[in-house]
Amino acid sequence: MKRIFLLAAMACFAFAANAQYVSLNAAEIGKLKQLCSTDASAKARFMEMQKAADAALTDTPNPIDTIHTEGRLKGDPKKTATALAFNDMRKMYALALMYRTGGNKKYLDKAVEFLAAWSQKNVPNGDPIDDTNLDPAVEAYDLIKGDLDAANNKLISNWLTQTAEMEIKKFKPGRETSYNNWHSHRLKEIGEIGFAIGDKKYQQYAIDGLREQIAKNLLPDGSSVDFKLRDALHYHVYDLEPMLKLAIILKRATGVNYYIYESPAQTSIKKSVEWLLPYLTGAKTHGEFVNSTVAFDKKRANNGEKDYVAGTPFNPKNGVGTLVLTEYFFPDAIDLIQKLTGSTETYVNWQLVLNKVKR
């Protein structure tokens, strides 16, 4: 009896570890194939991924030992080197996607080459603004983890584990970064990794953290702490996007809809998206960074980064990323997405295709 229970427990663990809530599961891969065979817009987005994967087959991975984006000005050599290295992210995701949808092992082998290269060289630094760029790597791993050999699976999952561990280690309660956009990105990354590698500790950290973040970061009127601190819608959307990404994963994994979840402080992601909408439709306008309390915003303006010059009008197109993620929960958002992008296509980008097959 004890042996039977142990085997059952092991089977449950294997199911949890191999479940795919970050990327696409087998049924969703089937839906994706069907959609791309019948819808021209979805097929066009898929072919863009196919093109990227095919081009990557002859490329060499370019991992970087330490990611340098946060707190660095445009033109900083370390930031420039990081941006070049990040070209690998889309490549590894596209390669993994092509393998899962077509089964050609050449895509798997190349995706593993890219992921292994990053796993061997990159040393996590615990900075959520740096690590937030690793989403495609986590998604690529999640797509192909069931077909990895034991050595590569251990190598890559260890790298992701180290990334999550450093995020938790560097979290400092009470500091501004414990509840501003930094923490939104931290929770998203830990949650993605937790569900990709099947680690319940990271999963629960992200769930509990998102509930608290909705209460602390988002305000009852729909605005956010970051908007108040930076006087910029730029940071309101930068806050919402990681929370929306995590909310999508949690809806798929737990069935709980954190888009509509309302905290005891009467705050919600939905309310904060709706607060943003008038600035996207043009009903309201906002001059960015006029009353920012963060010195780095002025440094960027002085560095010639025009979007950060105090008083620069917020461009509604900069809210498309938030709308696209919102569309998973609220499909009617497509009308405004099409208006802002000037497109009549059903799927103006790949995320909308994913929304459809995951929903």
C-alpha positions in Angstrom: 0.0 0.0 0.0 2.8 2.3 0.9 4.5 1.7 -2.5 1.2 2.4 -4.3 0.9 5.7 -2.5 4.5 6.6 -3.3 4.0 5.9 -7.0 0.7 7.9 -7.0 2.5 10.8 -5.3 5.3 10.7 -7.8 2.8 10.6 -10.7 1.1 13.7 -9.3 4.4 15.5 -8.9 5.3 14.6 -12.5 2.0 15.9 -13.7 2.5 19.2 -11.8 6.1 19.6 -13.0 5.2 18.9 -16.6 2.0 20.9 -16.8 2.3 23.8 -19.2 0.6 27.0 -17.9 3.3 29.4 -19.0 3.4 28.4 -22.7 1.0 26.1 -24.5 -0.1 22.6 -23.6 -0.8 19.8 -26.1 -4.5 20.6 -26.6 -3.6 24.3 -27.2 -1.0 23.4 -29.7 -3.7 21.5 -31.6 -6.0 24.6 -31.4 -3.1 26.7 -32.6 -2.6 24.5 -35.7 -6.2 24.6 -36.5 -6.5 28.3 -36.1 -3.5 29.0 -38.3 -4.9 26.7 -41.0 -8.2 28.6 -41.2 -7.4 32.2 -40.3 -5.1 34.3 -42.5 -4.2 36.8 -39.8 -3.2 34.0 -37.3 -1.2 32.3 -40.0 0.7 35.5 -40.8 1.8 35.8 -37.2 2.8 32.2 -37.1 4.9 32.6 -40.3 6.7 35.5 -38.6 7.7 33.1 -35.9 8.6 30.4 -38.5 10.9 33.0 -40.3 12.6 33.9 -37.0 13.2 30.3 -36.1 14.6 29.4 -39.5 17.0 32.4 -39.4 18.1 31.3 -35.9 19.1 27.8 -37.1 22.4 29.2 -38.4 23.0 31.7 -35.5 25.3 31.3 -32.6 24.0 32.0 -29.1 25.2 35.3 -27.6 24.6 35.0 -23.8 25.8 37.7 -21.4 27.2 36.9 -18.0 25.4 39.8 -16.2 22.3 41.6 -17.5 22.6 45.4 -17.4 19.4 47.3 -18.2 18.1 48.8 -14.9 19.4 52.2 -13.9 21.5 52.7 -17.1 21.2 55.4 -19.7 20.8 54.9 -23.4 24.2 54.5 -24.9 25.8 52.9 -21.9 28.1 50.2 -23.3 26.9 47.5 -20.9 23.2 48.3 -21.7 24.0 48.1 -25.4 25.7 44.8 -25.0 22.8 43.5 -23.0 20.3 44.6 -25.8 22.4 42.7 -28.4 22.4 39.6 -26.2 18.6 39.8 -25.7 18.2 39.1 -29.5 18.6 35.5 -28.4 15.3 35.6 -26.5 13.0 35.7 -29.5 15.2 33.2 -31.3 15.0 30.5 -28.6 11.2 31.0 -28.2 10.6 30.8 -32.0 12.8 27.6 -32.2 10.9 26.0 -29.3 7.5 26.9 -30.8 8.5 25.5 -34.2 9.6 22.2 -32.6 6.3 21.9 -30.6 4.1 22.6 -33.6 6.1 20.6 -36.2 8.2 18.1 -34.4 11.4 18.7 -36.4 14.3 17.9 -34.1 16.6 20.5 -35.7 14.5 23.2 -34.0 14.7 21.4 -30.6 18.4 20.9 -30.8 19.0 24.6 -31.6 16.6 25.8 -28.9 18.5 23.7 -26.4 21.8 25.1 -27.6 20.6 28.7 -26.9 19.0 27.8 -23.5 22.1 25.8 -22.4 24.4 28.6 -23.5 22.5 31.1 -21.3 22.2 28.7 -18.5 26.0 28.1 -18.5 27.1 31.8 -18.7 24.4 34.0 -17.2 24.7 34.7 -13.5 21.4 36.0 -12.0 21.7 39.3 -10.1 18.3 39.4 -8.5 17.2 42.6 -10.3 13.6 42.3 -11.5 13.9 45.0 -14.1 16.8 43.1 -15.6 15.3 39.6 -15.2 11.9 40.6 -16.7 13.4 40.3 -20.1 13.9 36.5 -19.6 10.2 35.7 -20.3 10.9 34.2 -23.8 13.6 31.9 -22.3 11.2 30.7 -19.6 8.4 30.2 -22.2 10.8 28.3 -24.5 11.9 26.0 -21.7 8.2 25.4 -20.8 7.5 24.4 -24.4 10.2 21.8 -24.7 10.9 20.6 -21.2 9.1 17.3 -21.8 11.6 16.5 -24.6 14.9 17.5 -22.9 17.5 15.0 -21.8 18.1 14.8 -18.1 21.4 16.8 -18.2 20.0 19.7 -20.1 16.8 19.8 -18.2 18.8 20.0 -14.9 21.1 22.6 -16.4 18.3 24.9 -17.5 16.0 24.4 -14.6 18.9 25.1 -12.2 19.5 28.4 -14.0 15.9 29.4 -13.7 15.9 28.3 -10.0 18.9 30.5 -9.3 17.1 33.4 -11.0 14.0 33.0 -8.8 16.1 32.5 -5.7 18.1 35.7 -6.3 14.9 37.6 -6.9 13.6 36.5 -3.5 16.9 37.1 -1.8 17.2 40.7 -3.1 13.6 41.5 -2.0 13.8 44.1 0.8 10.5 44.6 2.7 9.7 48.2 3.4 11.6 49.7 0.6 9.9 51.4 -2.3 11.0 48.6 -4.6 9.0 46.1 -2.4 5.7 47.5 -3.8 6.5 49.6 -6.9 6.9 48.3 -10.5 10.0 46.4 -9.4 7.9 44.0 -7.4 5.3 43.5 -10.1 8.1 42.3 -12.4 9.6 40.2 -9.6 6.4 38.4 -8.9 5.8 37.8 -12.6 9.2 36.3 -13.1 9.1 34.1 -10.0 5.6 32.9 -10.9 6.6 32.1 -14.5 9.6 30.1 -13.3 7.6 28.4 -10.6 5.0 27.1 -13.0 7.6 26.2 -15.7 9.7 24.1 -13.3 6.9 22.9 -11.1 8.1 24.5 -7.9 5.2 25.0 -5.5 7.1 27.4 -3.3 7.6 29.9 -6.1 4.1 29.4 -7.3 2.7 30.3 -3.9 5.1 33.2 -3.5 3.7 34.7 -6.7 0.0 34.1 -5.8 0.3 35.6 -2.3 2.5 38.4 -3.7 0.1 39.3 -6.4 -2.8 39.7 -4.0 -0.7 41.9 -1.8 0.7 43.9 -4.8 -2.8 44.6 -6.0 -3.6 46.0 -2.6 -0.4 48.0 -2.2 0.5 49.1 -5.7 -2.9 49.9 -7.2 -5.0 52.6 -5.8 -8.8 52.8 -5.2 -9.3 55.4 -7.9 -7.6 53.0 -10.5 -4.2 54.8 -10.6 -1.1 53.3 -9.2 1.7 54.1 -6.8 4.1 54.3 -9.8 1.9 56.9 -11.5 2.0 59.0 -8.3 5.7 58.6 -7.9 6.7 59.2 -11.5 3.8 61.2 -12.8 3.9 59.1 -15.9 1.5 56.7 -17.5 4.6 55.1 -18.9 5.1 53.5 -15.5 1.4 52.8 -14.9 1.4 50.5 -18.0 4.9 49.1 -17.0 3.3 48.1 -13.7 0.2 46.6 -15.2 1.8 44.4 -17.9 3.7 42.1 -15.5 0.6 41.8 -13.3 -1.5 40.9 -16.3 1.0 38.3 -17.5 1.0 36.7 -14.1 -2.8 36.9 -13.9 -3.1 35.0 -17.2 -0.8 32.2 -15.9 -2.7 32.0 -12.6 -6.1 31.9 -14.3 -4.8 28.9 -16.4 -3.2 27.2 -13.4 -5.6 27.8 -10.6 -8.8 28.9 -12.2 -8.8 32.1 -10.1 -9.3 35.3 -12.1 -6.9 37.9 -10.7 -7.9 40.4 -13.3 -11.2 41.0 -11.6 -10.0 40.1 -8.1 -10.6 43.0 -5.7 -8.4 43.5 -2.7 -9.6 44.5 0.7 -8.4 48.0 -0.3 -11.0 48.0 -3.1 -8.3 47.9 -5.8 -8.0 45.7 -8.8 -6.2 45.2 -12.1 -9.4 45.6 -13.9 -10.1 49.0 -12.3 -6.6 50.2 -13.1 -6.9 49.2 -16.7 -10.2 51.0 -16.9 -8.6 54.1 -15.3 -6.0 54.0 -18.2 -8.5 53.7 -21.0 -9.4 57.4 -21.4 -5.7 58.1 -22.0 -5.7 55.5 -24.8 -8.9 56.6 -26.5 -7.8 60.2 -26.5 -10.5 61.4 -24.1 -7.8 62.5 -21.7 -4.1 63.5 -22.2 -1.2 63.6 -19.9 2.2 65.3 -19.9 4.7 62.8 -18.7 7.2 63.1 -15.8 6.4 66.7 -14.9 6.3 66.0 -11.1 8.4 62.8 -11.0 10.1 62.2 -7.7 12.8 60.0 -9.2 16.0 61.6 -10.2 16.8 59.0 -12.9 13.9 60.3 -15.0 15.6 63.7 -15.3 19.0 62.0 -16.0 17.4 60.2 -19.0 15.8 63.5 -20.2 19.2 65.2 -20.0 20.7 62.2 -21.9 18.6 63.0 -24.9 16.0 60.3 -24.3 13.0 62.4 -25.5 10.3 60.2 -24.1 11.4 61.2 -20.6 11.5 64.9 -21.1 9.1 66.4 -18.6 5.8 67.4 -20.3 6.1 65.1 -23.3 2.5 63.9 -24.1 1.8 60.3 -23.4 1.5 58.4 -26.7 -1.6 56.2 -26.5 0.2 53.6 -28.7 2.4 52.9 -25.7 -0.6 51.3 -24.0 -1.1 48.7 -26.7 0.9 46.1 -24.8 -1.3 46.5 -21.8 -4.5 46.2 -23.9 -3.2 43.1 -25.7 -2.7 41.3 -22.4 -6.1 42.6 -21.2 -7.7 41.1 -24.3 -7.2 37.6 -22.8 -9.8 38.6 -20.1 -11.8 41.1 -22.1 -11.9 40.2 -25.9 -13.7 43.5 -26.7 -10.4 45.3 -26.2 -9.6 44.3 -29.8 -11.5 47.3 -31.1 -9.2 49.8 -29.4 -6.2 47.7 -30.2 -7.0 47.9 -33.9 -7.7 51.6 -33.7 -4.4 52.3 -32.0 -2.4 50.1 -34.3 -4.2 51.2 -37.5 -4.9 47.5 -38.3 -8.1 45.7 -39.2 -6.4 42.3 -38.6 -7.9 40.1 -35.9 -4.4 39.2 -34.6 -2.2 42.2 -34.9 0.5 40.4 -32.9 1.5 37.0 -31.6 0.2 37.6 -28.1 -3.4 37.9 -29.4 -3.0 34.5 -31.1 -1.9 33.0 -27.8 -4.8 34.7 -26.1 -7.2 33.0 -28.4 -5.9 29.4 -28.1 -5.4 29.8 -24.3 -8.7 31.4 -23.5 
